[in-house]
Every structure is written in structure tokens, then in C-alpha cells.
Amino acid sequence: MCYNGDMPKIVDHEQQKIKVAEAAWRVIRRSGIEQASVRNVAQEAGVSPGSMRHYFSTQAELFSFSMHLVSERVTRRVSAYSFDRPVPEVARDVLRELVPCHEESRSEMEVWLAFASKTMSEPSLREHADRVYEQMKHAITLILQALVEYEFASKTLRVEEEAVKMLTFVDGVALHGLLYPERMPPPLMEKLLDEYLDALCKKTD
């Protein structure tokens, strides 16, 4: 068969959605979430505003997908760790993924914080934020259980209660790292996390 025209461009729908979501991240980091309109995000992504409806029917849908993409990437990195070395080392690495210690995590957390500010008015974002909280608490619970099982922490440790305390502490360190980067640089964040774990591991029977 003879064909003289240009071959049609094949667009990967999911990859295009990710491209648009990453464009939304850049707009949010640069100008704030209030500037992440469909038109501004389309311009940043290099697509026409009209074509955006093929990927996201509403701004809320775009925000929901973009928020999910942030949590998915963090979860993927955290899930990559396994207990094939001393548990405290794994715990330190996992906790450092939850604070802005490097540019990738800082970018993700700045965007996450912006979305978190919208959760009071966007039920879909609230639901997703709640799911992510439970996922992070579950990951920390597994770490604490391993610390107890391998006798790095006391067998009397109240794991569920400690998981909430640890997650609250990590969230506080992360927030200070985002809002006050000069006062809370990465080395200090890492030091605080290490000291928390060290104190926990000293509480053995």
C-alpha cells in the first residue's frame, strides 16, 4: 500500500497525563497553586487548552491526578527498600525519603504542601491525603515492628502509638525544611531523624 502523507502521531495517553501533571507541578512551584489554571498549565505543558479535556475534564481532576503522582513516586522509592541489611540503616533511609533532603524530594513536597492547602475545599484531595497518611503510617509501623523483632527496640514498645509520634515528628521536620530551608538544611534534618531513631533503639530491655 502506498501512503504519501505524514504518519499520524501516536500519543501515549498516560504519558501525556503525566507530562501535564508535571507541568502543573512547575506552575505551582513557580507561581503558586492559584495560578495553576487549565490555561496556564496547558501553556507550560506545550499543549492547547482545548486538548486538555482529553486528559482531565476539570481542574479538580488535574489536581487529584497530580497529587496522586507525587505520592506514587515517594511510595515507589520507599517501597524499594528491603530489610536485607541492619534495620536501623533501612529505617534511616526510609525516613530521609519523607523529608526534603534532596532536590527531587523538595520539589515533590513543595507541590504536596500546596495541594494540602486545598484539601479543606476539595473532597477528592482530602480523601487522597487521608489515604497517603495511612500508607505512610503503615510503612513506619512496619519499620517499628522490624526494630522490635530484631531487638533494636524494646519489645514493650507501643508500635501503633509510636508510629503516630514518629510520623508527626517527621512531618514537622519536613515542614520546617520546606518553610525555613536556611534554618533547617538537609544535614540538620538528617541529624534530627538519626537522633530520634538512636533514642528509640536505645530503649531496649
C-alpha positions in Angstrom: 0.0 0.0 0.0 1.3 3.4 -0.9 1.0 6.3 1.6 2.3 9.7 0.8 1.1 11.6 3.8 2.8 12.0 7.2 2.3 9.2 9.6 -0.2 10.1 12.4 1.4 10.9 15.7 0.7 8.3 18.3 0.1 9.8 21.7 0.5 7.7 24.9 -2.5 8.9 26.9 -1.0 8.0 30.3 2.4 9.6 29.5 0.6 12.7 28.3 -1.3 13.0 31.5 2.0 12.7 33.4 3.5 15.4 31.2 0.6 17.7 32.0 0.7 16.9 35.7 4.5 17.6 35.9 3.7 20.9 34.1 1.2 21.7 36.9 3.9 21.0 39.4 6.2 23.5 37.8 3.5 26.2 37.7 2.6 25.5 41.3 6.3 25.7 42.5 6.9 28.9 40.5 3.7 30.8 40.9 1.5 29.1 43.5 -1.4 26.8 43.2 -3.9 29.6 42.5 -2.0 30.2 39.2 -2.4 26.6 38.1 -5.3 27.2 35.8 -6.1 24.9 32.9 -4.8 27.6 30.5 -1.5 28.2 32.4 -0.8 24.5 32.8 -1.6 23.9 29.1 0.9 26.6 28.1 3.5 25.1 30.5 3.0 21.7 29.0 3.1 22.9 25.5 -0.4 21.7 24.6 -3.6 23.6 23.6 -6.1 24.4 26.3 -8.7 22.7 24.2 -6.8 19.4 24.2 -6.6 19.4 28.0 -10.2 18.0 28.2 -8.9 14.8 26.6 -6.8 14.2 29.7 -8.7 16.0 32.5 -12.3 17.1 32.4 -11.9 19.5 35.3 -9.2 21.3 37.2 -10.1 19.2 40.3 -9.4 16.1 38.3 -6.0 17.5 37.2 -5.1 18.4 40.8 -6.2 14.9 42.0 -4.0 13.2 39.4 -1.1 15.5 40.1 -1.3 14.9 43.8 -1.5 11.1 43.3 1.6 11.3 41.1 3.6 12.9 43.9 2.6 10.3 46.4 3.1 7.5 43.9 6.7 8.5 43.3 7.5 8.8 47.0 5.8 5.5 47.7 7.8 3.8 44.9 11.1 5.0 46.4 10.1 3.9 49.9 8.9 0.5 48.7 12.2 -0.1 47.0 13.9 -0.6 50.4 14.1 -4.1 51.9 15.4 -5.5 55.1 18.5 -7.1 53.6 20.7 -5.0 55.9 20.5 -3.8 59.5 17.0 -2.5 60.2 18.2 0.9 61.7 20.0 1.6 58.4 16.9 0.9 56.4 14.8 3.0 58.8 17.1 6.0 58.3 17.0 5.8 54.6 13.2 5.5 54.6 12.7 8.5 56.9 15.0 10.6 54.8 12.7 9.9 51.8 10.0 11.7 53.8 11.8 15.0 54.2 13.2 17.4 51.6 16.8 16.3 51.8 17.4 16.5 48.0 16.0 18.4 45.1 13.6 15.7 43.9 12.0 15.3 47.3 11.9 19.1 47.9 10.1 19.6 44.6 7.6 16.9 45.4 7.0 18.2 48.9 6.5 21.8 47.9 3.8 20.6 45.5 2.3 18.3 48.1 2.1 21.2 50.6 0.3 23.3 48.0 -2.2 20.6 47.4 -2.6 20.0 51.2 -3.7 23.6 51.5 -6.6 22.8 49.1 -7.8 19.7 50.9 -10.3 21.6 53.0 -12.3 22.7 50.0 -11.6 19.8 47.6 -13.1 16.5 49.0 -11.2 14.4 46.4 -7.9 15.8 47.5 -8.8 15.3 51.2 -9.6 11.7 50.5 -6.3 11.2 48.8 -4.4 12.9 51.5 -6.0 10.7 54.1 -5.0 7.6 52.1 -1.4 8.7 51.9 -1.3 9.4 55.6 -2.4 5.9 56.3 0.1 4.5 53.8 2.9 6.4 55.4 1.8 5.4 58.9 1.7 1.7 57.7 5.2 2.0 56.3 6.5 3.4 59.6 4.6 0.8 61.6 6.4 -2.0 59.6 9.8 -0.3 60.4 9.0 -0.2 64.1 7.8 -3.8 64.1 11.1 -4.8 62.5 13.1 -2.8 65.0 11.3 -4.7 67.8 11.5 -8.1 66.1 15.3 -7.8 65.5 15.8 -6.5 69.1 16.9 -3.0 68.1 14.0 -1.5 70.1 12.2 -2.6 73.2 9.7 -5.4 72.9 7.4 -3.3 75.1 7.3 -0.5 72.5 3.7 0.5 71.7 4.2 0.3 68.0 0.9 1.9 66.9 1.3 4.8 69.2 5.0 5.3 68.3 4.1 5.2 64.6 1.8 8.3 65.1 4.5 10.0 67.1 7.2 9.3 64.6 5.1 10.4 61.6 4.2 13.6 63.4 7.9 14.3 64.1 8.9 13.6 60.5 6.1 15.8 59.2 7.3 18.6 61.5 10.9 18.3 60.3 9.8 18.2 56.7 7.6 21.3 57.1 10.4 23.3 58.7 12.7 22.1 56.0 10.4 23.5 53.4 9.4 26.8 55.1 12.8 27.6 56.7 15.5 25.9 54.5 18.2 28.2 55.9 17.4 27.2 59.5 16.7 23.6 58.7 19.1 22.5 55.9 19.3 18.8 54.9 22.2 17.9 57.3 20.2 19.2 60.3 17.1 17.3 59.1 19.2 14.1 58.8 20.7 14.7 62.3 17.3 15.1 63.9 16.0 11.9 62.3 19.1 10.0 63.3 18.8 11.2 66.9 15.2 10.2 67.0 16.0 6.7 65.8 19.0 6.4 68.1 17.0 7.3 71.1 14.3 4.8 70.1 16.9 2.0 69.6 18.4 2.6 73.0 15.1 1.8 74.7 15.8 -1.9 74.7 15.0 -4.3 77.6 
